[in-house]
Amino acid sequence: MLHAKRRLELPVPFAAWLQAAAGPNVLKVLPLDVEVIVALDGLPDSFHGDPADRLIVATARAHAMPLATHDKQIRRARLVKLWKP
């Protein structure tokens, strides 16, 4: 994880940060449902070798949601709408 690799500095211990970041008023956890699996199957084989990133993109596509990411491979692939503040 980014904080363990010292690539992300958190102002509080990780457990406290995660509890706050995953609060019900902050985000909604989406299920790994049939629509996500179909979207995952529809991604090109050439797109991203990281299974977690493939699931993230498939979930955004299945739910027609923009994705906030700095991942260069995801951004370059243009397979999902990107969130803009």
N, C-alpha and C positions, 0 to 999 in steps of 0.2 A: 504494500500500500504506500501511497505517496508520503504519508507522514513518517512511516517507518524508514523510508529511504532518504528522509530529510529533504524531500522535494516540496513539501507543504508544511508550513509552520502553523500550528494551531495555538490559539490564545489560552486554551484550557486543556486538561487531559483528554485524550482521544475518546474515552467512554462518555464523558460529559458532553463533548462536542457532538458525538453521534446521537445521543439522546435528544439534544436540542435540534439538530439538523433533520432528524427524522420525525419531528413532532407532527401531529395531525394538521396543524395550520400551516405547515411548511411544505409538505409533499404528500402525494398519494402513492401508495404502493400498488402497482398494477400486476395482475396475475399473469402467469405464463399459461395462456389459454390457446385455444385452437387458432384464433386469428393471428396470434404472435408466431406460432409454429408455421403457419402457412406463409407469413411474411418472411420468416427466417429461411424457409425452403426456397423462396423466390429471390433471395439475394444472389448476385453473381458469385461463382466459385472464386473468382479473382479478387473479390473484396475481402480485405482484412482477415488475417489468420487468427486473430484473437477471438475465441468463442464468446467471451463476455461482451466485447464490442459489437459482435454480430447480433447478439441478443438485444443489446441496447438499441441498435438501429432498427431491428425488426419490430421491437415494441413501439418505438416512435412511429414507424410506418403503419402498424396495425391499428394504432389509436389516433392516427392523423394528428400527431402532436409535434410541434417544433422541438428540436433537440439543442440543448446548450452544451457545447463541447469545444475543447481546444485541440482535440485529436486531429492531427493533420490528415491521416488517411480517411477518416470519416468525412471531414470537410471536403477533401479533394474528390471523393467518390460521388458527391452530389446525389446520394440516394434518399436523403431525407431533408426536409425543410429545417433550416437552422434558426434557432431563436435569436432574436435581436432585441436588446433592451430598449 
